[in-house]
Each structure stands twice: as C-alpha cells, then as structure tokens.
C-alpha cells in the first residue's frame, strides 16, 4: 500500500477536524418535552488533548511521551508521521473515527437512535470538511472495509458504512477497556457498563463479519453470541476436561449479566425505579469480565483462521 498520500493529512486545518477542534453546529434533539440543542452538544470529532493524542500513539506501538512542550497540532503531526512509518496509519484513523470514542464528553443523555444520528452526523461532517480541503489536490478520504483510506478523486466512492470503520484487535479491546476503567475510577458507572457491552457487541460483530455472516442487529446480545457460538462451533466438547467445559459454560453468564446490568443501569436508558444500584467494584468486574470474554473470542477467531499466534 502506498502511504505517501497520508502525508497530506499534515495540514493544520485537517488536524483541527481530526482532534475535535472544529465543530459543525449544534446537535438538536427532543427529549420528554425539553429541547436540547444550542450549546448543548456540538457535532464534531471527539476532542483530543495532547496526552490523549500520545495515548493513541502508544496504543499502536509508539514510545512517544507527552511533554507539554508542543501544541496539539504538532502532536497530531507526530501521530500521522508514526502511523505512516509503522504502516498503521489506516488503523489509527479507523480508531479515531470509531463509534466508541464518541461517547466521551457527552454529558446529555441520548437514546440509542439519537446517539447513532449524532455519530453519523459527526463522521459525515468531518469527512466532508476534510475532503473540501483535499479536493483541489485531487484527493479524498473514504471509509472502506474497516479502513480509512486516502484515494484520488477519480476513485468511485464505496457505500460508507459506519461499521466499516471498526478494526477489532487486542490493542483496540485494551483501549476500550482502559477507557471503561477510567469511567469506573471517575464514578461514571453508567458509561462503564455501556462500554462493557460495546466491547462484547463489537467483538461479536467483527468475528461474524470475518466469516461473511450478517450479525443480529436487533440489540439482543445473547442472540448475537449464539450466532458466534454456532458459526465457530463453540459448543462444549464432550472429550474435553469437565473443568474446561464448566469454564466455557460460564461465558454465557458473563454475557447475560453484562447485558442485564447495562439495560437496567447504563446511560443508554432513562432513570427509573428499576434502575440498578451498583458499586465501583461491581462496575470494574463487569468491564474486566467483558474484556476477558472479548479476548477469548478473538482467540477463537484467530485459531479457526489457521493462525498459530493466538
């Protein structure tokens, strides 16, 4: 892959989009008679601080450290340079555009449909703005097959699917988990539970799509896991040690528990009398359990794909 075109992203106007500095208006929503809009939630990429940018670089293998001696745009330039030299720039960009990042900084409670609309508007607005800047050089940025690519204007646009942005691997799962634990530590248990479910949901979607299977999209994570279990033949092996089978049977309990805790307590639902009271150590347990489960599922997919380093 020719990565030279990615050097075009080292443009201050473009990094102002990528790091969340440039906004594209207010997100308007209606909620139980109250109107949220002006000044409440800006349509934009998630805002990245200098330390955030360095953390992204470290996630993809860089040894860069935040010193506070540079501007944020300079750290973004360093991130782009590292991505090009390591040949991981498409994955780094995919991460920046990933849905999980857009939950940060949202103080207003959004329904699932509202969040989807907000996310899509933010991604589409960011791409449109970047492509206006790139246009006169004969280039554009597109989202295709889980990667964010730089192509010439003569390339026909693929259908942009928000799911195409995701690139699921162990580094990605660790990053989601780190963010969720950060919410636990800061007392945002609702967000942590939502992220725990997201870790499972995105991993299940990914391993199904790797097999060309359309994931169950009705929000039932137990049915989604059943699809994974059936496709990867994860049923208990009668010839395996009974203790291994007991361990495998416990996986379904993790999924059910995380799903139920999220449905009753997470920030994707309103507050009500059925809301679950949860302590910090329980929220941490939910995140860690989901992370362990996701790591196991990725191992199953790699093994079935013939990889030996799984």
SULCORMO-V246735 format. One record per residue. N is the residue number from 1. SS is DSSP state (H for helix, E for strand, C for the rest). PHI is phi in whole degrees, -180 to 180 (none if undefined). PSI is psi in whole degrees, -180 to 180 (none if undefined). Layout:
BEGIN
N&SS&PHI&PSI + N&SS&PHI&PSI
END
This chain:
BEGIN
1&C&none&131 + 2&C&-82&117 + 3&C&-100&5 + 4&H&-59&-37 + 5&H&-61&-27 + 6&H&-66&-18 + 7&H&-64&-21 + 8&H&-66&-18 + 9&H&-74&-13 + 10&C&-80&67 + 11&C&-134&127 + 12&H&-59&-35 + 13&H&-67&-35 + 14&H&-73&-44 + 15&H&-69&-24 + 16&H&-66&-27 + 17&H&-77&-49 + 18&H&-65&-33 + 19&C&-95&8 + 20&C&86&7 + 21&C&-69&-41 + 22&C&-88&130 + 23&C&-113&164 + 24&C&-128&39 + 25&C&101&178 + 26&E&-91&143 + 27&C&-85&124 + 28&C&-102&135 + 29&E&-149&161 + 30&E&-120&139 + 31&E&-151&111 + 32&C&45&49 + 33&C&85&-13 + 34&E&-99&142 + 35&E&-102&126 + 36&E&-114&129 + 37&C&-168&-90 + 38&C&-54&120 + 39&C&73&-1 + 40&C&-88&-47 + 41&C&-148&120 + 42&E&-90&138 + 43&C&-75&117 + 44&C&-174&167 + 45&C&-70&155 + 46&C&-59&137 + 47&C&-75&128 + 48&C&-109&125 + 49&C&-81&173 + 50&H&-57&-49 + 51&H&-61&-36 + 52&H&-60&-45 + 53&H&-62&-42 + 54&H&-66&-36 + 55&H&-64&-40 + 56&H&-61&-46 + 57&H&-59&-43 + 58&H&-65&-36 + 59&H&-59&-33 + 60&C&-100&19 + 61&C&103&-1 + 62&C&-76&154 + 63&C&-103&13 + 64&C&-61&146 + 65&C&-124&145 + 66&C&-79&125 + 67&C&-113&-17 + 68&C&79&7 + 69&C&-94&-2 + 70&C&-125&162 + 71&C&-78&162 + 72&H&-62&-37 + 73&H&-65&-31 + 74&H&-70&-38 + 75&H&-65&-36 + 76&H&-66&-41 + 77&H&-60&-42 + 78&H&-62&-40 + 79&H&-63&-43 + 80&H&-64&-44 + 81&H&-59&-45 + 82&H&-64&-43 + 83&H&-60&-39 + 84&H&-70&-47 + 85&H&-67&-32 + 86&H&-90&-6 + 87&C&65&26 + 88&C&-112&11 + 89&H&-61&-38 + 90&H&-61&-39 + 91&H&-71&-37 + 92&H&-63&-45 + 93&H&-66&-40 + 94&H&-59&-39 + 95&H&-64&-44 + 96&H&-60&-34 + 97&C&-90&0 + 98&C&-70&146 + 99&H&-57&-36 + 100&H&-60&-29 + 101&H&-71&-22 + 102&H&-83&-4 + 103&H&-80&-19 + 104&C&-73&139 + 105&C&80&5 + 106&C&-95&108 + 107&C&-92&-18 + 108&C&-90&133 + 109&C&-70&126 + 110&C&-117&145 + 111&C&-73&169 + 112&H&-59&-44 + 113&H&-68&-38 + 114&H&-65&-42 + 115&H&-64&-41 + 116&H&-59&-45 + 117&H&-64&-44 + 118&H&-60&-46 + 119&H&-62&-48 + 120&H&-64&-42 + 121&H&-62&-41 + 122&H&-66&-46 + 123&H&-65&-47 + 124&H&-64&-40 + 125&H&-67&-40 + 126&H&-65&-46 + 127&H&-63&-42 + 128&H&-62&-44 + 129&H&-66&-45 + 130&H&-62&-41 + 131&H&-72&-26 + 132&H&-63&-41 + 133&H&-69&-39 + 134&H&-80&-19 + 135&H&-56&-46 + 136&C&-72&-14 + 137&C&-91&2 + 138&C&81&25 + 139&E&-132&168 + 140&E&-158&162 + 141&E&-106&135 + 142&E&-132&161 + 143&E&-110&121 + 144&E&-150&126 + 145&C&51&54 + 146&C&69&9 + 147&E&-127&151 + 148&E&-102&117 + 149&E&-116&152 + 150&E&-105&122 + 151&E&-135&170 + 152&E&-80&158 + 153&C&-63&-20 + 154&C&-76&-14 + 155&C&-75&129 + 156&C&-69&143 + 157&C&-74&131 + 158&C&-76&166 + 159&C&-67&126 + 160&C&-83&115 + 161&C&-110&129 + 162&H&-60&-35 + 163&H&-66&-25 + 164&H&-62&-18 + 165&H&-70&-30 + 166&C&-69&139 + 167&C&-134&99 + 168&C&-94&119 + 169&C&-147&-177 + 170&H&-64&-37 + 171&H&-61&-41 + 172&H&-64&-45 + 173&H&-63&-41 + 174&H&-62&-37 + 175&H&-69&-43 + 176&H&-61&-44 + 177&H&-63&-42 + 178&H&-60&-42 + 179&H&-67&-41 + 180&H&-65&-43 + 181&H&-64&-35 + 182&H&-60&-40 + 183&H&-68&-36 + 184&H&-61&-49 + 185&H&-63&-30 + 186&C&-94&5 + 187&C&86&7 + 188&C&-90&69 + 189&H&-66&-34 + 190&H&-58&-50 + 191&H&-64&-38 + 192&H&-62&-41 + 193&H&-68&-40 + 194&H&-61&-43 + 195&H&-69&-34 + 196&H&-61&-45 + 197&H&-67&-39 + 198&H&-59&-40 + 199&H&-56&-46 + 200&H&-69&-48 + 201&H&-62&-46 + 202&H&-68&-36 + 203&H&-67&-44 + 204&H&-62&-45 + 205&H&-57&-46 + 206&H&-61&-49 + 207&H&-69&-27 + 208&H&-72&-45 + 209&H&-65&-28 + 210&H&-63&-28 + 211&C&-95&5 + 212&C&76&20 + 213&C&-98&133 + 214&C&-79&120 + 215&C&-68&152 + 216&C&-63&122 + 217&C&-109&18 + 218&C&-92&8 + 219&C&85&4 + 220&C&-95&101 + 221&H&-70&-26 + 222&H&-67&-39 + 223&H&-68&-35 + 224&H&-63&-44 + 225&H&-65&-37 + 226&H&-61&-38 + 227&H&-59&-45 + 228&H&-64&-47 + 229&H&-62&-41 + 230&H&-69&-44 + 231&H&-66&-38 + 232&C&-99&10 + 233&C&52&53 + 234&C&-93&22 + 235&C&-71&155 + 236&C&-60&137 + 237&C&-92&117 + 238&C&-63&-23 + 239&C&-88&-9 + 240&C&-80&159 + 241&C&-56&136 + 242&H&-59&-30 + 243&H&-70&-33 + 244&H&-67&-43 + 245&H&-63&-37 + 246&H&-64&-39 + 247&H&-64&-43 + 248&H&-66&-38 + 249&H&-66&-24 + 250&H&-73&-16 + 251&H&-62&-40 + 252&H&-65&-31 + 253&H&-67&-36 + 254&H&-61&-48 + 255&H&-62&-48 + 256&H&-62&-43 + 257&H&-66&-46 + 258&H&-62&-41 + 259&H&-63&-46 + 260&H&-69&-41 + 261&H&-62&-42 + 262&H&-66&-43 + 263&H&-65&-33 + 264&H&-90&-21 + 265&H&-130&-12 + 266&C&-80&170 + 267&C&-80&9 + 268&C&-93&2 + 269&C&-132&160 + 270&C&-77&172 + 271&C&-85&136 + 272&C&-158&-178 + 273&C&-70&-20 + 274&C&-89&5 + 275&C&-62&136 + 276&C&-82&136 + 277&C&-89&123 + 278&C&-131&140 + 279&C&-95&166 + 280&H&-58&-45 + 281&H&-68&-27 + 282&H&-72&-41 + 283&H&-63&-41 + 284&H&-64&-40 + 285&H&-61&-43 + 286&H&-61&-45 + 287&H&-65&-47 + 288&H&-65&-37 + 289&H&-66&-43 + 290&H&-64&-39 + 291&H&-64&-44 + 292&H&-62&-43 + 293&H&-63&-45 + 294&H&-63&-42 + 295&H&-61&-41 + 296&H&-64&-44 + 297&H&-64&-40 + 298&H&-62&-37 + 299&H&-65&-41 + 300&H&-61&-44 + 301&H&-64&-44 + 302&H&-64&-43 + 303&H&-62&-44 + 304&H&-67&-23 + 305&C&-88&4 + 306&C&90&5 + 307&C&-75&144 + 308&C&-97&-24 + 309&C&-96&74 + 310&C&-120&none
END
